[in-house]
Amino acid sequence: MTASLPSLTVRAIGTRAVLPPMRNALGTSAARMTHAPFVLIDLETEEGVTGRAHAFCYMDIAAPSIRRVVDRAAEALVGRPVQPGRIEATLRSRFTLLGLPGIVGMALSAIDVACWDALARAAGMPLARLLGSDRISVPAYNSNGLSLDDPDTLGDEAIRLRKAGFDAVKIRLGRDDANEDLRAVRTVREAIGLTALVMADYNQALTPDEAIARGLDLEGEGLAWIEEPVAHDDLPGNARVAAALRTPIQIGENFNGPNAMANAIALNAADYMMPDLMRIGGVSGWLRAATLADRTAIPLSSHLYPEVSVHLLAASPTAHWLEYVDWAEPVLQEGVRIEDGMARVPETAGTGIEWDEDAVSSFAID
């Protein structure tokens, strides 16, 4: 149950693109990333309140397209009330012929997040509290490394990641040699000890048969979950893997809207779900996804965007784990605070996102 929402009117929506370097380069089975492209959204209102959001673009070539979608959406929203449900309906109708997944969906989700941020700021409360939550923290794992590098180098890195205040870390898997993946997991486990948790992510690298074979080899390693072992849209394949392994299967970062998550649940495609804020439909889409997870008692984790996701998990009945990455922090005044393995829900109004304008200027791209 959300609190009563303030009355605001859209005056303008501005966008900027930035390309800050990643403090820890990330190499997965899908790509290697050294910089984190973001589109920054500022939704200004007639009442003087500005709502903010940041959309991770994966590739910098996507930033101009996302900005153009936001600009076109703004044409339909200026002068309208900041009511997320009505804005969502307006924009879905406006872009339906183009198609809503992908870049369009990310742009519309970012606008939704900015709307909710503005409303929470106007209400003078953190977004989590506006959404009815009084939780002050959620469990978090460090997802800032452990790439597909030489397994012998991963132990020291895992220790550094844990010393940043975490009791759980994520390792990327998907090497050509399954034995090298196994060696990597064991190296990390030996380094951080038996009490810490290790999540593993294949980034869709395997066939279902390969995933089952590799998963069985990993059964004795105590993994908290195996993430995206096969193609994200192969729901029957994911279901096969989930049924064959004792280790829980985690999927969801590629769900394009809550309906995709509902389909995955119906097919028993995974044990856990982890929607992505900009693909699930922003705050509004996340709330629907959280309701689905609650109805089916599925543990719900987040993908990226810890600055906003900490609020959403705090308001989710089956909240599980927050994925912590620091990719946006170079352009933020303050990142998520981690204490004793927990991400603290900010006490400031809104999501707590404030731009570091000097950094934004420094990392700006066209």
Secondary structure as UniProt FT lines:
FT   STRAND          9..18
FT   STRAND          21..27
FT   STRAND          32..35
FT   STRAND          38..45
FT   TURN            46..47
FT   STRAND          50..56
FT   HELIX           60..62
FT   HELIX           63..77
FT   TURN            78..79
FT   HELIX           84..95
FT   TURN            96..98
FT   HELIX           102..123
FT   HELIX           127..130
FT   TURN            131..132
FT   STRAND          137..142
FT   HELIX           151..153
FT   HELIX           154..163
FT   TURN            164..165
FT   STRAND          168..172
FT   HELIX           178..192
FT   STRAND          197..201
FT   TURN            203..204
FT   HELIX           208..217
FT   HELIX           219..221
FT   STRAND          225..227
FT   TURN            232..233
FT   HELIX           235..244
FT   STRAND          249..251
FT   TURN            253..254
FT   HELIX           258..266
FT   TURN            267..268
FT   STRAND          272..273
FT   HELIX           277..280
FT   HELIX           282..296
FT   HELIX           306..314
FT   TURN            317..318
FT   STRAND          322..324
FT   TURN            327..328
FT   HELIX           329..331
FT   STRAND          338..339
FT   TURN            340..341
FT   STRAND          342..344
FT   HELIX           357..362
FT   STRAND          364..365
//
